[in-house]
Amino acid sequence: MLLGTSGWAGIAASLLLFSPQWTAAAPTRDDVDHKGNALGPRADDDWHWVATWTSMPQLVEQSNMPPSPFVSSRCPSPGIQAEDHRGGVFKDATLRQTLHLSVGAERLRIQISNTFGGSDLPITAATIALPTGDKPGSASIDTSTLKPLTFNNGSTSITIPRGQVAYTDPIDFSVAAQANIAVTLYSQPGQSGSSITGHPGSRTTSHMQAGNHASAATLSGGSSTKHWYFLSAVEAWSPPTTGALVVLGDSISDGRGSTDDANNRWPDLLLARLQKASSSSSPSGTNLSQIAVVNEAAGGNAVLSGGLGPTLLSRYKRDALQVAGVRWVLVFEGVNDIGGAATDAGTQAGVASRLEQAFAQIARDCKAAGLRTIGATITPFGGSGQAYSNPTREQTREKVNDWILTSGTFDETVDFAAIVADKSVKSQLARQYDSGDHLHPNVAGYQAIADGFPLDVFQ
């Protein structure tokens, strides 16, 4: 199943059917595959696809490309098209990646992205399995759970055109909430050129090996890297009471300062808290264990301009409105806009104004699609040695945060800044929550954010 611009428009249109109350009266109908074939009988035919894992796709920078020999030294720089198709990425190579799911399911489908690819992306074979010991970043799988992934109603391979995404066929594959899965891709020809789609800030080890080892118990003798490539979403076939919280953010949500192969970013820790509270409901009656937490953040991302990856203004429709089963959208971004701008009062005043306008636009479009919006305050970045630290920038942060909390733009607000700030010097992170760069919280800080998250926002 391929989706280009027109396909995304159809998904966006279907999202308008959702109501803020997430009632079963008018959910999106998605009980057939893309060719109209029934997915099988269900007691409730209002089941639908819900994203249970996501990563924000972006053009992979040269420094984040796969290690040699999985990228040809003859490849041009990313973004430069090679008309003679010199070089390539993952030619005759296997790539195994582990993904940490939110809600459990009996049926999954996987989205593979060639959004930023400079050429077609050929996938020769693909498999899914549980990693050995449920270990994130594992090179080994439990082969008793191994299944082939197929495309377009049974094909074992697919070529995804430049600029598009594709779905695997739905597959019966039982996973528990918070489980890790291993998805293995093999490409015989590889992707030509070096403009590829990926997510550098995986905080999770991916493994690669020459040749076709898509069904191998272990990948060994190859290389590893802490980046994801090509995979952009896993969706779970879910009852109508299941919905997703989408986190739009930057490196703080992407997990800078967390532990590699530990899934302890604050969205992961919030998910764990929701699952632990599975026997209870939010004050509105929402079953907390049926909330998927999906992370659409990226390190260095900016709202307005510059930064790494597409700006939030250019990506929020794709990364929020078009996410399967989305019900809540949380916006936690802006620090890179403030910290990356000049420190004179006029420039900072302009940044504050444009951030407020951008947040208002995002909230307005989300509400029009029937989604609940949550605005999160920008956390502190003051301190010696931190490049963003500046009194005028701090004034901008305080101004924007006050607007987030008091303007009424968002349905709900969460004061992350108050949770992790030093109580005596509010422009700085509390010492026990500082990863050391005075910008990114450490794991204790991420745990504090998850613990302090008000569950009554899930209405």
C-alpha positions as a Python dict, from the first residue, in 0.01 Angstrom:
ca = {
    (1, 'M'): (0, 0, 0),
    (2, 'L'): (157, 325, -116),
    (3, 'L'): (62, 669, 6),
    (4, 'G'): (165, 993, -160),
    (5, 'T'): (24, 1341, -115),
    (6, 'S'): (-326, 1246, -226),
    (7, 'G'): (-330, 946, 7),
    (8, 'W'): (-243, 1162, 307),
    (9, 'A'): (-520, 1403, 214),
    (10, 'G'): (-768, 1118, 233),
    (11, 'I'): (-647, 1021, 577),
    (12, 'A'): (-671, 1380, 695),
    (13, 'A'): (-1027, 1400, 568),
    (14, 'S'): (-1124, 1084, 754),
    (15, 'L'): (-982, 1227, 1078),
    (16, 'L'): (-1250, 1495, 1071),
    (17, 'L'): (-1496, 1224, 1171),
    (18, 'F'): (-1346, 1198, 1520),
    (19, 'S'): (-1523, 1376, 1803),
    (20, 'P'): (-1344, 1512, 2111),
    (21, 'Q'): (-1531, 1261, 2325),
    (22, 'W'): (-1405, 968, 2113),
    (23, 'T'): (-1751, 814, 2107),
    (24, 'A'): (-1817, 492, 1923),
    (25, 'A'): (-2091, 661, 1722),
    (26, 'A'): (-1872, 800, 1447),
    (27, 'P'): (-1518, 662, 1442),
    (28, 'T'): (-1317, 612, 1125),
    (29, 'R'): (-1417, 285, 957),
    (30, 'D'): (-1105, 84, 881),
    (31, 'D'): (-1216, -278, 888),
    (32, 'V'): (-1097, -354, 535),
    (33, 'D'): (-755, -341, 375),
    (34, 'H'): (-655, -94, 105),
    (35, 'K'): (-813, -309, -169),
    (36, 'G'): (-1142, -355, 14),
    (37, 'N'): (-1078, -705, 144),
    (38, 'A'): (-1227, -780, 484),
    (39, 'L'): (-973, -804, 764),
    (40, 'G'): (-1190, -1059, 941),
    (41, 'P'): (-1500, -1059, 1159),
    (42, 'R'): (-1499, -857, 1478),
    (43, 'A'): (-1758, -834, 1753),
    (44, 'D'): (-1742, -458, 1709),
    (45, 'D'): (-1690, -349, 1350),
    (46, 'D'): (-1576, -3, 1460),
    (47, 'W'): (-1225, -129, 1525),
    (48, 'H'): (-959, 91, 1370),
    (49, 'W'): (-586, 137, 1323),
    (50, 'V'): (-404, 319, 1603),
    (51, 'A'): (-37, 414, 1593),
    (52, 'T'): (142, 225, 1871),
    (53, 'W'): (493, 348, 1774),
    (54, 'T'): (620, 629, 1554),
    (55, 'S'): (939, 811, 1469),
    (56, 'M'): (957, 1150, 1301),
    (57, 'P'): (1103, 1096, 952),
    (58, 'Q'): (1363, 1335, 820),
    (59, 'L'): (1644, 1356, 567),
    (60, 'V'): (1940, 1177, 723),
    (61, 'E'): (2244, 1403, 760),
    (62, 'Q'): (2582, 1285, 634),
    (63, 'S'): (2710, 1232, 989),
    (64, 'N'): (2416, 1003, 1066),
    (65, 'M'): (2437, 779, 759),
    (66, 'P'): (2501, 406, 812),
    (67, 'P'): (2862, 305, 879),
    (68, 'S'): (3083, 166, 602),
    (69, 'P'): (3041, -65, 413),
    (70, 'F'): (2665, -8, 430),
    (71, 'V'): (2698, 328, 261),
    (72, 'S'): (2915, 365, -47),
    (73, 'S'): (3202, 613, -27),
    (74, 'R'): (3102, 717, -377),
    (75, 'C'): (2766, 852, -258),
    (76, 'P'): (2714, 1225, -306),
    (77, 'S'): (2610, 1442, -15),
    (78, 'P'): (2246, 1407, 100),
    (79, 'G'): (2009, 1620, -103),
    (80, 'I'): (2225, 1602, -418),
    (81, 'Q'): (2078, 1371, -678),
    (82, 'A'): (2314, 1128, -849),
    (83, 'E'): (2192, 1112, -1207),
    (84, 'D'): (2422, 820, -1284),
    (85, 'H'): (2310, 640, -964),
    (86, 'R'): (2660, 609, -827),
    (87, 'G'): (2696, 462, -482),
    (88, 'G'): (2412, 345, -265),
    (89, 'V'): (2293, 262, 83),
    (90, 'F'): (2231, -86, 232),
    (91, 'K'): (2315, -263, -96),
    (92, 'D'): (2279, -640, -45),
    (93, 'A'): (2242, -570, 326),
    (94, 'T'): (2016, -661, 616),
    (95, 'L'): (1900, -405, 872),
    (96, 'R'): (1743, -510, 1205),
    (97, 'Q'): (1573, -249, 1425),
    (98, 'T'): (1382, -279, 1752),
    (99, 'L'): (1079, -66, 1829),
    (100, 'H'): (907, -9, 2165),
    (101, 'L'): (530, -34, 2125),
    (102, 'S'): (264, 141, 2331),
    (103, 'V'): (-59, -57, 2336),
    (104, 'G'): (-83, -429, 2277),
    (105, 'A'): (-256, -589, 1982),
    (106, 'E'): (-319, -911, 1794),
    (107, 'R'): (-275, -753, 1450),
    (108, 'L'): (-21, -500, 1326),
    (109, 'R'): (88, -320, 1012),
    (110, 'I'): (411, -128, 958),
    (111, 'Q'): (471, 195, 770),
    (112, 'I'): (797, 233, 577),
    (113, 'S'): (891, 583, 465),
    (114, 'N'): (1077, 703, 159),
    (115, 'T'): (956, 1059, 218),
    (116, 'F'): (1301, 1215, 191),
    (117, 'G'): (1460, 956, -35),
    (118, 'G'): (1632, 1084, -345),
    (119, 'S'): (1549, 762, -533),
    (120, 'D'): (1313, 467, -514),
    (121, 'L'): (1351, 245, -206),
    (122, 'P'): (1356, -129, -287),
    (123, 'I'): (1271, -373, -8),
    (124, 'T'): (1349, -729, -114),
    (125, 'A'): (1238, -905, 206),
    (126, 'A'): (1109, -811, 550),
    (127, 'T'): (1030, -996, 872),
    (128, 'I'): (890, -930, 1217),
    (129, 'A'): (971, -1109, 1542),
    (130, 'L'): (1008, -1053, 1913),
    (131, 'P'): (1364, -969, 2020),
    (132, 'T'): (1530, -1219, 2249),
    (133, 'G'): (1433, -1145, 2609),
    (134, 'D'): (1222, -847, 2496),
    (135, 'K'): (1550, -656, 2486),
    (136, 'P'): (1556, -321, 2304),
    (137, 'G'): (1849, -284, 2067),
    (138, 'S'): (1898, -660, 2043),
    (139, 'A'): (2061, -822, 1740),
    (140, 'S'): (1887, -1153, 1826),
    (141, 'I'): (1528, -1262, 1787),
    (142, 'D'): (1305, -1538, 1920),
    (143, 'T'): (1274, -1738, 1597),
    (144, 'S'): (958, -1909, 1720),
    (145, 'T'): (785, -1572, 1674),
    (146, 'L'): (939, -1496, 1333),
    (147, 'K'): (698, -1412, 1051),
    (148, 'P'): (752, -1273, 701),
    (149, 'L'): (609, -933, 621),
    (150, 'T'): (430, -890, 289),
    (151, 'F'): (306, -604, 74),
    (152, 'N'): (17, -545, -166),
    (153, 'N'): (-173, -859, -61),
    (154, 'G'): (105, -1110, -44),
    (155, 'S'): (412, -985, -226),
    (156, 'T'): (735, -1045, -36),
    (157, 'S'): (898, -735, -187),
    (158, 'I'): (811, -378, -275),
    (159, 'T'): (969, -74, -434),
    (160, 'I'): (858, 247, -262),
    (161, 'P'): (873, 545, -497),
    (162, 'R'): (1065, 855, -404),
    (163, 'G'): (863, 1079, -171),
    (164, 'Q'): (609, 815, -69),
    (165, 'V'): (540, 574, 215),
    (166, 'A'): (415, 216, 208),
    (167, 'Y'): (234, -15, 447),
    (168, 'T'): (294, -383, 496),
    (169, 'D'): (-7, -607, 473),
    (170, 'P'): (-182, -646, 810),
    (171, 'I'): (-29, -938, 999),
    (172, 'D'): (-161, -1140, 1290),
    (173, 'F'): (111, -1090, 1549),
    (174, 'S'): (39, -1088, 1920),
    (175, 'V'): (216, -824, 2128),
    (176, 'A'): (166, -701, 2482),
    (177, 'A'): (157, -337, 2583),
    (178, 'Q'): (510, -190, 2606),
    (179, 'A'): (656, -485, 2416),
    (180, 'N'): (955, -450, 2185),
    (181, 'I'): (943, -587, 1833),
    (182, 'A'): (1225, -649, 1586),
    (183, 'V'): (1166, -551, 1224),
    (184, 'T'): (1428, -673, 977),
    (185, 'L'): (1462, -536, 623),
    (186, 'Y'): (1675, -672, 340),
    (187, 'S'): (1746, -485, 16),
    (188, 'Q'): (1933, -662, -261),
    (189, 'P'): (1992, -354, -482),
    (190, 'G'): (2002, -103, -196),
    (191, 'Q'): (1885, 256, -232),
    (192, 'S'): (2085, 453, -486),
    (193, 'G'): (2238, 785, -392),
    (194, 'S'): (2257, 895, -30),
    (195, 'S'): (1939, 1093, 29),
    (196, 'I'): (1752, 856, 261),
    (197, 'T'): (1482, 879, 522),
    (198, 'G'): (1551, 804, 886),
    (199, 'H'): (1547, 920, 1246),
    (200, 'P'): (1892, 992, 1395),
    (201, 'G'): (1784, 1015, 1760),
    (202, 'S'): (1672, 657, 1809),
    (203, 'R'): (1858, 606, 2141),
    (204, 'T'): (1829, 243, 2029),
    (205, 'T'): (2087, 18, 1864),
    (206, 'S'): (2019, -97, 1509),
    (207, 'H'): (2217, -383, 1355),
    (208, 'M'): (2324, -448, 997),
    (209, 'Q'): (2498, -730, 813),
    (210, 'A'): (2594, -795, 452),
    (211, 'G'): (2371, -1039, 264),
    (212, 'N'): (2018, -1159, 323),
    (213, 'H'): (1973, -1243, 691),
    (214, 'A'): (1612, -1127, 732),
    (215, 'S'): (1522, -1455, 906),
    (216, 'A'): (1848, -1508, 1095),
    (217, 'A'): (1836, -1570, 1467),
    (218, 'T'): (2122, -1325, 1521),
    (219, 'L'): (2299, -1064, 1315),
    (220, 'S'): (2670, -1094, 1381),
    (221, 'G'): (2993, -982, 1222),
    (222, 'G'): (2837, -666, 1086),
    (223, 'S'): (2797, -320, 1230),
    (224, 'S'): (2564, -132, 1461),
    (225, 'T'): (2453, 226, 1499),
    (226, 'K'): (2212, 419, 1717),
    (227, 'H'): (1986, 547, 1440),
    (228, 'W'): (1662, 427, 1281),
    (229, 'Y'): (1620, 411, 905),
    (230, 'F'): (1304, 392, 691),
    (231, 'L'): (1058, 276, 961),
    (232, 'S'): (811, 550, 1053),
    (233, 'A'): (511, 386, 1225),
    (234, 'V'): (366, 67, 1366),
    (235, 'E'): (-12, 57, 1384),
    (236, 'A'): (-227, -171, 1598),
    (237, 'W'): (-574, -298, 1502),
    (238, 'S'): (-766, -172, 1805),
    (239, 'P'): (-1113, -133, 1954),
    (240, 'P'): (-1282, 208, 1933),
    (241, 'T'): (-1186, 293, 2292),
    (242, 'T'): (-816, 297, 2202),
    (243, 'G'): (-655, 623, 2092),
    (244, 'A'): (-314, 785, 2061),
    (245, 'L'): (-144, 1079, 2230),
    (246, 'V'): (94, 1237, 1978),
    (247, 'V'): (393, 1424, 2122),
    (248, 'L'): (525, 1702, 1896),
    (249, 'G'): (864, 1809, 2025),
    (250, 'D'): (1238, 1847, 1996),
    (251, 'S'): (1538, 1673, 2156),
    (252, 'I'): (1387, 1689, 2506),
    (253, 'S'): (1103, 1462, 2394),
    (254, 'D'): (1332, 1270, 2158),
    (255, 'G'): (1525, 1166, 2467),
    (256, 'R'): (1856, 1351, 2470),
    (257, 'G'): (1992, 1273, 2817),
    (258, 'S'): (1812, 939, 2843),
    (259, 'T'): (1982, 599, 2843),
    (260, 'D'): (2049, 413, 2519),
    (261, 'D'): (1851, 91, 2478),
    (262, 'A'): (1644, 162, 2789),
    (263, 'N'): (1332, 340, 2657),
    (264, 'N'): (1336, 597, 2938),
    (265, 'R'): (1251, 914, 2748),
    (266, 'W'): (970, 1100, 2924),
    (267, 'P'): (703, 979, 2675),
    (268, 'D'): (815, 618, 2744),
    (269, 'L'): (793, 678, 3118),
    (270, 'L'): (450, 838, 3083),
    (271, 'L'): (338, 532, 2887),
    (272, 'A'): (465, 308, 3168),
    (273, 'R'): (271, 515, 3420),
    (274, 'L'): (-48, 486, 3214),
    (275, 'Q'): (-5, 111, 3184),
    (276, 'K'): (59, 78, 3557),
    (277, 'A'): (-267, 259, 3616),
    (278, 'S'): (-448, 17, 3384),
    (279, 'S'): (-691, -90, 3653),
    (280, 'S'): (-812, 267, 3689),
    (281, 'S'): (-947, 537, 3463),
    (282, 'S'): (-894, 907, 3426),
    (283, 'P'): (-1149, 1136, 3592),
    (284, 'S'): (-1339, 1145, 3261),
    (285, 'G'): (-1362, 765, 3249),
    (286, 'T'): (-1096, 704, 2984),
    (287, 'N'): (-918, 371, 3028),
    (288, 'L'): (-560, 483, 3069),
    (289, 'S'): (-414, 152, 2947),
    (290, 'Q'): (-576, 208, 2608),
    (291, 'I'): (-381, 529, 2541),
    (292, 'A'): (-91, 488, 2300),
    (293, 'V'): (191, 741, 2348),
    (294, 'V'): (367, 806, 2018),
    (295, 'N'): (674, 1023, 1984),
    (296, 'E'): (693, 1263, 1688),
    (297, 'A'): (989, 1461, 1820),
    (298, 'A'): (1337, 1514, 1679),
    (299, 'G'): (1660, 1653, 1814),
    (300, 'G'): (1734, 2008, 1703),
    (301, 'N'): (1384, 2060, 1566),
    (302, 'A'): (1243, 2413, 1547),
    (303, 'V'): (890, 2545, 1517),
    (304, 'L'): (943, 2836, 1279),
    (305, 'S'): (1265, 2805, 1078),
    (306, 'G'): (1608, 2646, 1083),
    (307, 'G'): (1690, 2361, 1316),
    (308, 'L'): (1713, 1997, 1213),
    (309, 'G'): (1449, 1818, 1014),
    (310, 'P'): (1132, 1979, 880),
    (311, 'T'): (1001, 2259, 1102),
    (312, 'L'): (701, 2193, 1321),
    (313, 'L'): (492, 2432, 1111),
    (314, 'S'): (571, 2232, 799),
    (315, 'R'): (523, 1888, 956),
    (316, 'Y'): (244, 1901, 1214),
    (317, 'K'): (-29, 1794, 973),
    (318, 'R'): (168, 1484, 877),
    (319, 'D'): (301, 1413, 1228),
    (320, 'A'): (-19, 1486, 1422),
    (321, 'L'): (-340, 1510, 1220),
    (322, 'Q'): (-249, 1220, 993),
    (323, 'V'): (-134, 978, 1264),
    (324, 'A'): (-363, 677, 1281),
    (325, 'G'): (-602, 684, 1577),
    (326, 'V'): (-480, 1017, 1711),
    (327, 'R'): (-701, 1162, 1984),
    (328, 'W'): (-472, 1402, 2175),
    (329, 'V'): (-192, 1625, 2043),
    (330, 'L'): (70, 1765, 2282),
    (331, 'V'): (293, 2053, 2169),
    (332, 'F'): (622, 2084, 2359),
    (333, 'E'): (863, 2283, 2146),
    (334, 'G'): (1013, 2627, 2092),
    (335, 'V'): (1341, 2622, 2283),
    (336, 'N'): (1547, 2597, 1964),
    (337, 'D'): (1366, 2894, 1812),
    (338, 'I'): (1435, 3106, 2119),
    (339, 'G'): (1790, 2981, 2174),
    (340, 'G'): (1885, 2999, 1807),
    (341, 'A'): (1775, 3359, 1758),
    (342, 'A'): (1975, 3675, 1830),
    (343, 'T'): (1952, 3813, 2181),
    (344, 'D'): (1840, 4168, 2104),
    (345, 'A'): (1497, 4261, 2237),
    (346, 'G'): (1341, 4319, 1894),
    (347, 'T'): (1440, 3979, 1759),
    (348, 'Q'): (1325, 3799, 2070),
    (349, 'A'): (993, 3982, 2073),
    (350, 'G'): (939, 3868, 1715),
    (351, 'V'): (1019, 3508, 1803),
    (352, 'A'): (770, 3515, 2091),
    (353, 'S'): (495, 3657, 1871),
    (354, 'R'): (553, 3409, 1590),
    (355, 'L'): (566, 3113, 1829),
    (356, 'E'): (231, 3212, 1975),
    (357, 'Q'): (84, 3247, 1626),
    (358, 'A'): (224, 2908, 1524),
    (359, 'F'): (90, 2733, 1834),
    (360, 'A'): (-250, 2895, 1777),
    (361, 'Q'): (-255, 2769, 1418),
    (362, 'I'): (-162, 2415, 1520),
    (363, 'A'): (-422, 2410, 1798),
    (364, 'R'): (-689, 2548, 1568),
    (365, 'D'): (-629, 2284, 1300),
    (366, 'C'): (-620, 2004, 1557),
    (367, 'K'): (-947, 2116, 1711),
    (368, 'A'): (-1107, 2138, 1367),
    (369, 'A'): (-1016, 1770, 1322),
    (370, 'G'): (-1187, 1685, 1653),
    (371, 'L'): (-866, 1636, 1849),
    (372, 'R'): (-787, 1747, 2204),
    (373, 'T'): (-488, 1980, 2233),
    (374, 'I'): (-234, 2002, 2515),
    (375, 'G'): (19, 2283, 2542),
    (376, 'A'): (336, 2222, 2745),
    (377, 'T'): (557, 2500, 2878),
    (378, 'I'): (918, 2534, 2759),
    (379, 'T'): (1163, 2405, 3019),
    (380, 'P'): (1458, 2614, 3152),
    (381, 'F'): (1791, 2647, 2973),
    (382, 'G'): (1986, 2890, 3194),
    (383, 'G'): (2331, 2813, 3329),
    (384, 'S'): (2699, 2870, 3275),
    (385, 'G'): (2827, 2717, 2953),
    (386, 'Q'): (2485, 2672, 2793),
    (387, 'A'): (2484, 2857, 2459),
    (388, 'Y'): (2113, 2938, 2483),
    (389, 'S'): (2145, 3096, 2829),
    (390, 'N'): (2069, 3469, 2812),
    (391, 'P'): (1846, 3710, 3011),
    (392, 'T'): (1657, 3832, 2704),
    (393, 'R'): (1592, 3478, 2584),
    (394, 'E'): (1474, 3390, 2933),
    (395, 'Q'): (1222, 3674, 2911),
    (396, 'T'): (1096, 3526, 2584),
    (397, 'R'): (1060, 3183, 2742),
    (398, 'E'): (865, 3328, 3032),
    (399, 'K'): (640, 3530, 2799),
    (400, 'V'): (559, 3233, 2575),
    (401, 'N'): (502, 3006, 2875),
    (402, 'D'): (263, 3255, 3031),
    (403, 'W'): (75, 3271, 2702),
    (404, 'I'): (57, 2889, 2682),
    (405, 'L'): (-89, 2869, 3034),
    (406, 'T'): (-331, 3162, 3020),
    (407, 'S'): (-437, 3230, 2662),
    (408, 'G'): (-694, 2951, 2641),
    (409, 'T'): (-548, 2840, 2308),
    (410, 'F'): (-509, 2478, 2416),
    (411, 'D'): (-780, 2256, 2561),
    (412, 'E'): (-538, 2158, 2838),
    (413, 'T'): (-197, 2276, 2954),
    (414, 'V'): (92, 2103, 3132),
    (415, 'D'): (354, 2308, 3314),
    (416, 'F'): (666, 2102, 3245),
    (417, 'A'): (884, 2403, 3330),
    (418, 'A'): (754, 2416, 3686),
    (419, 'I'): (816, 2042, 3730),
    (420, 'V'): (1188, 2047, 3650),
    (421, 'A'): (1292, 2404, 3732),
    (422, 'D'): (1514, 2495, 4025),
    (423, 'K'): (1276, 2634, 4286),
    (424, 'S'): (1517, 2917, 4371),
    (425, 'V'): (1642, 3000, 4020),
    (426, 'K'): (1354, 2924, 3785),
    (427, 'S'): (1559, 3001, 3476),
    (428, 'Q'): (1762, 2687, 3544),
    (429, 'L'): (1691, 2316, 3567),
    (430, 'A'): (1700, 2176, 3918),
    (431, 'R'): (2042, 2023, 3979),
    (432, 'Q'): (1900, 1674, 4033),
    (433, 'Y'): (1724, 1690, 3695),
    (434, 'D'): (2007, 1840, 3486),
    (435, 'S'): (2186, 1607, 3243),
    (436, 'G'): (2484, 1841, 3264),
    (437, 'D'): (2426, 2073, 2969),
    (438, 'H'): (2164, 2287, 3152),
    (439, 'L'): (1914, 2221, 2871),
    (440, 'H'): (1823, 1853, 2858),
    (441, 'P'): (1685, 1679, 3167),
    (442, 'N'): (1842, 1354, 3279),
    (443, 'V'): (1647, 1034, 3341),
    (444, 'A'): (1539, 1158, 3684),
    (445, 'G'): (1408, 1473, 3518),
    (446, 'Y'): (1220, 1272, 3258),
    (447, 'Q'): (1072, 1058, 3534),
    (448, 'A'): (961, 1374, 3716),
    (449, 'I'): (787, 1497, 3400),
    (450, 'A'): (609, 1164, 3360),
    (451, 'D'): (513, 1150, 3729),
    (452, 'G'): (391, 1510, 3727),
    (453, 'F'): (186, 1476, 3411),
    (454, 'P'): (-178, 1546, 3504),
    (455, 'L'): (-383, 1246, 3393),
    (456, 'D'): (-705, 1445, 3395),
    (457, 'V'): (-608, 1592, 3057),
    (458, 'F'): (-729, 1267, 2901),
    (459, 'Q'): (-1090, 1360, 2854),
}
